[in-house]
Amino acid sequence: IATGAKAFVPPIDGIQDVDYLTNESLFEIEELPKELLIIGGGPIGTEMSQAFVNLGSEVTVIDMADRIMTNDDPELVEILQGELEKQGVKYELGAAVKRV
């Protein structure tokens, strides 16, 4: 059974004033974005970052934690992050988004 996960829209000042995307709406876009900023390095953000970097977008992931996928095995996550960086995903970890 695949139960999936639902995207959390963080309470960032000004986010309700912009057309943000979630994992539920991201694949409804009709044009590939040149650049994509993903807030959150959990499973959903990691999956979206890999998908869009491989489609040709420049992707940056921002997360407040010092690493991605904090609920997973640190050694495996380190390998995964290294592979995603080789594919072109950029990371800003230990960073907070204060406003949009």
N, C-alpha and C positions, 0 to 999 in steps of 0.2 A: 504494500500500500504506500503510495507516494502522497504524503500529506501536504508537502510544500511549505512555504513560509510567506508571510505577508510583509511588505516593506513598511518600515517605520519612517514617518516623515518627522525629522527632528524639529524641535521648537526653536528655529533660527529666525531672528528678527528679519522681516522682509520676505520670507520665503513664500508667504501667501500672496505676495504681490507680483510674483514671476511665474512663468509657465514651466514649472519643474516637472521632471519625469520620474516615474517609479518603475520597478520591474514589471508592473502591470501595464504601463503605458509606453514604455521605451520602444517596444517593437512595433508600435503603431505609427512611428514616424515614417515619412515618405522619402526623406533625404538623409543620407549618412552625415552625421555631424563631423566637421573637421577636427574639433576638439570636444572632449567630454570630461567633465569633472564629476567624479562619483564621491559622494559623502558616505563613508562607512566601508570598512574593510572586512565585513563579515562575509558569510557564504554568498549572499545575493550580490553584494558589491564586487566580490572577487569574480563571480561568474560573469557579471556584466562587463567587467573590465577586460577579461580575456576575450569575450565575444567581440567587443567593439574594437579592441586593438587589432584583432585578427581580420576584421573587416576593413581596417585602414584608418580608423580614428586615432588621434593622439589622446591618450587616456591618462588622467591623473586621479589617484585615489587619495582622499584625505580621511584620516581617522585620528581620534583622540588618543587611542591606545598606542603603545610603542611597537606593536606588530599587528599584522592582519590575523583574522580568524582566531581570536583569543580563546575560544572554547575548545580548540583543537590542539593536538600534539605539537609542541613547539618545534621539535626537530623536523617533522613533516612539513609544517607551515613554512619553515625557513627554506626548505627545498622548493616548495611551491612558489614562494615569493621570488626566489632567485630565477626560476624558470619564467615566471611572468615578466620579470624585469628584462630578461633576455628577449622576450617577445615585444618589449617596448612599453610596458606599463610603468608609469612613474608613481612614486609614493611620497606623501607628506604625512609622516606618522608623528604622533605626539603633538598634533596640531588641532586647534579648535576653530570652527567656523562661527564667527560672532554675528555676522549679518550678510545679507545678500544684496 
